[in-house]
Amino acid sequence: MKEIRLHITNSTDDWKDWDQFLAKSKRGIYLQLSDWLKSYRAYGFEGHLILSKDPSGQIQGGMGLVLAKAGPLKILVAPYGPVLDEGKEDLFPAFVSEFYAFAKKSGAFLAQLSAPIATTSDFQDHFMTSQPAYPIAPTGKGLLFKYVTGLSAFRAVKLFAGEKDAYEKVRSNYKANTRRDVNKSNRMGNELVFAESVEEIQKAYDLIELNAENQGYSVRSWDDFGPTLISLVNCGHCMIPCCQNEGSLKGALIIFEAGQKLHYIMGATLREKKDLLVGHFLQDQVIQLAISKGYDFYDISMGGSPGVVRFKEGFGGEGLPLPEPQYWVLKPAQFFAYQKLLPWVQKNKTFVSKIVKKFK
């Protein structure tokens, strides 16, 4: 263990090296990308990075953190990690210890960590496969702080990487109705384009915001998330496939690329009298793109309304559950107050967001 060099950093060079590590390693994840973590600065939160390097300077593993703050109240979150190079699982205890120490030093009353473990899967190269021991016993487990995005599971659509008839095999796992609707969508004049300019990206996100408003759920505002989205697209970590029909934008998806896989984050389609099956068209196009890249699976994501869940299930896929987050209570009095206030906070998210920004 003498080769371990574990340190907290905010160096621009370290963040750049970390992004490159996440792109190359199958264990990489978009939740750890520098732009994604730094996007929480819009709320006055801080991004930090724990890195381990060998004597030659090569990254062995890392873990991006978000320090959420509202006045004197602080919570340290590791939304997914540590992400460790294959064969470096023995570094897990050192990362947890460093995480815990940094939480105490930062004055956090709560520290929450979500470990990337999937014990049963066809895609073992992408995860740790066993539950490591925690050097400091957690107070409990559960998602206590939901305002830094994490993952509870993947829905992994197997892509039959390297096989000549991969797309046909993937399609055979579609439900019959989904295959029919994908075929129909390809006969409706739908065209795939990618939003790349600032104007195109904002237009696509406007559609997502409109859909969220109409369907009664919340997404981050363009003012808060737009700069991050533009940077992620420019860096090649994000793509925004759009569907046009007769020159008009009909739908858009936000797809992140990290860890040699594509992740569906969110999307929207225009609801019109004539159903162009835009969602089926776009998801099938992204699946074909992921196959062309030689990736093992496409994460079409879990969750959503019952209708959205049925739509995703139509493309097949294996649910890969991740363990519940572990948490440590560091200041019991503040934690008690947080628990009492949480129901009110959840009912008044917009108001609380405005208040939090005033403290940044």
N, C-alpha and C positions, 0 to 999 in steps of 0.2 A: 504493500500500500504506500510505499515511499514516493511513488511517482505521482500521487494525487496532488494537484494544485487547484484547490477549490477557492473561489473568490467571488465577491459581489462586484458587479461592474455596471457602468452605464457608458462605457467607451463606444464611440461610433464604430471603430474597427471591430470590436468584439460583437456588437450587434450585427454587423455585416457578415462576419464569419459565422455567426449563429444562424442567420438566414440561409446561408449556403449549406450548412450542415443539415438543416431541416429539409432542404430541397433534395439532398442526396440520400439521406437515410430514410429507409422505409418506415421508420418509427416517427418521422417528422409529422407535424400537425400544424394546421393554420392558426390554431389558438396560441401558438408560441411565436409566431412571426412578429418581428419588431414593430412593424406598422400597426398590426392589430393591437398589440399590447399598449402601444403609445397612443392609440385612439382614445383611451380613457382619460387622457389629459384634458379632453373637452369638459370633463366633470371635475377637474382639479385633482384627479388621481395620479399616482406616480407609477411608472414602469421601472422594474429592476431585473437584473439577470444574474443568476448564479451559474458559473461555468467551472468545469473541470478540464484541465489540459494536461497532456503528457509533457515530458521534458522538451520535446521538439516543438511544442506549441500546438499540437493537434487536439481538437476538441474530443473529449471522451464522453461528455454528456453535459446537459444544461437544463435550466428551468427558469422560464420567464415568470415574473411575479407582477401583481398589481397591488399597490398599497392604496386602498380606498379610504378617503378621508372626508369627514364632515365636522369641521371645527376640531374639538379635542378627541373625537371618536375616530378610531382607525381600525381597519380590518385588513390583514394581509392574506391575499388569495393566490394560490398556485392553481390556475384553471385546468392544467393538464401537465403532469410531470412528476418526477424528472424524466426527460427524454434521454435515454442512455444508449450509447453505441452498443452493438451486439457484443456480448462477452464482458460487458462492464456493469452488469447488474449488481455486483458487489459494492458499487458506489452509492446505492440507494440510501443506506443508513447515514452516510456522510452528508448527502443532500438534505435529508430530513432534519438532521441536527443543525445544519447551516440555516435552513429555512426557519426553524424554531428560534434560533439565536437572533436572526435578523428581525423576526416579529417582535421579540422582547425589546430589542434595541430601538426599534421604530416606535415603541409605545402602543402597539396594537393590543386591543382587548380580546381579539379573536383571530386565529390563524386557521385557514381552511385549505386543504390539499386534496387534489383529485389525481390518483395514480393511474397510469395507462396500462392496465392489466386486462388481458382477455385470455382466459384459461382454455376455452374450447372454441376452435376456429380453424378454417382452412388457410388462414392468413397469419400464421404465427410470427412471421418475420416482422410484422408491423407492431408488435406489442411485447411487453414483458409477459411471461406465461405463468408466473407463480407469484404468490403474495409474499413480498419480503417482510421481514420483521421490522417494526418501528423501534428505533433506539430510545424514543421518548413516547411513552404510552399516550395515545390520543385520549381526550376527554370523552369523545363520542364520535358517532358517524351520522352523516346526513347533510343535505344541502341547506345550510343555514343562511348563507348570503348568496342571492341569486342574481345580483346586479353586475357581476363579471361573468360573461358567458362561459359555460363549461359544457361538457358532454356526459350524458348518462349512457349512451349506446350509439353504435353505428348501425346502419342498414346497408350491408355490403352486397352489392350486385356483382356476382362473380363474372369475370371477363375472359376466362380461359386464355390467359396470357401466352403468347407464342404459338397458339394453335391456328392452323390455316383457316378453319371454318369457325373462328371464335364468335363472330357476330351471329351466325346461324344458331350456335349453341346458346348464346345469351337470349336470343329471341325465343328459343324453345322453352325458356323458363318464364317468359311473359305469360300472364293469364290470357285466355283466348280473346276476351273482350279488348284487352290492351293491345294485342297484336292487330286486331281488326281496326282499332282506332288509330294506331300508328300508321298502318297502311293507308287508311282513309286520309289522314293528315297530310301525307305525301302527295296526294292527288288534288289538293286544294289551292295550289299556287303559293304555299308558304315558302319563304326564303330565309335562310340562316345568315345573319350578319353579326358582327361583334362590335359592341360599343367601345371605342378607343379614345376619341377626343373628349375633352371636358364637357362639351355640349351634349354629346351622345350619351355619356355616362350619366349626366344629370337628368336627361330625358328618360332614360331607363329607370333611374331611381325614383323619379316623379311618379312613374306608373306603379312602382312598388309601394310608395307612400299612399297613393290613392287607393290601391287595393286594400291596404291595411286599414285605412279609415273606413272604407265601405264594409269591410268584413268584421270590424270591431276588435282588432288587435293592434298592438303598438310595435313600431320599429323606430330606430334612431332617426332623428331628423337629418335632412341633408346638411344643414349647418354644422351638426355635430359629427356626422360620419362621412360627408362628401370628400373632404380633403384626404382622409384615410383611404377611401375607395379609389380615388384618382391615383394616389401613390402606389397602392397595391397593383393596380392595372399596369401602371408604367414600369413597375419592377418585375412584372411577369408572374406575380403570385396570385393574381385574380384575373378571371375573364368574365365578360358579361355577354353571353350569347343572347341574341334577340331574334324574334320572329317578325319579319315584315311581310305584308300581303298588299299587293297593289301600291307599294311605296309607303304604306302606313305602318307604324309600330303597333304590333298586336300583343307582344309579350316579351318578357325579359327574365333571365335567371342570373343570380350571382353565384359563381363557381370559384372556389379557392383551389389552388394547386400547391400541395406540399406533401412531403413524405412519399413521393412517387404514387400519388393518388389524387383524384379529384373529389371535392366535397361540395354537395349542393347546400347552400346556405339559406337562400330565400328566393322568391320569384313572384311574378304576377302576370296575369293575362287580362286583356280587356274582355268584359262580358258583353257580348253582342247577340243580336237576334240569331244570326247565323253562326253556329258553333264551328270554328275552324280547327278545333282540337289542337290548339297552340301548345298547351302543356305537354301533350303526348309527343308532338313534333319536336319540341325543344329537348325534352329528357332523352328521347331516342337519339337525337343528334349528339348530345353530350356523351352518351354511352358509346357511340361509334368513335368519337374523338378519343375517349379514354382507352378504347381498344387499340386505336392506331398508335398510341403512346406506349403500348406494351404493359399497361398497368394491371395489377392483380385484381383490383375491384374498384367499383365506383360507389362512393358513399352517398346514397340518395337521401339520407338522413331519416331520423325517427321523428315522431310527434306530428302535431297538427290536429285539425278538426277531424271528426270521423270520416268525412268525405275525402280529405287530403290523405289520411292514412290509407284508405282503400285505394286511392290513386297510386300512391307509392308502392303498395303491395302488389299492384298489377304488374310491376316491372321485376317481380321476384326479389331475391335478396335474402341474406341471412342476418338476423338480428344478433349483434355482438354486444351484450351488456358489459358495462364497465362497473367496477366496484363503487359503492357510495363514497362520497368524499369523507375524509377524516378531518376532525377539527380539534383544536386546543383552545381552551378558555384561559386567557392570561390575566384578565382583570374581571373577577366575578361580579363586582358591583356594576360596572359598565355593561357587562354582558346581560345581567338581569334587566337593566333599563332597556337595552336593545330588544330583548324578547318581549317586553311589555309594549314597546312602541311599534314593533314590526307589523302587526295587523293594520294599524293606522297608516303606516308608510306604504303598504301594499295597495291600499285603497286610494292613495293620493300621490301616485308615482310622478305625475307631471309637476305638481306643486313642489314635491320634495326635490326633484331634479333641478328646478329653478333655484331653490334654497342652497343646494349643494354647490352649484356653480358660483354662488356668491362668496363661498368660502375659499375658492381656489386662488 
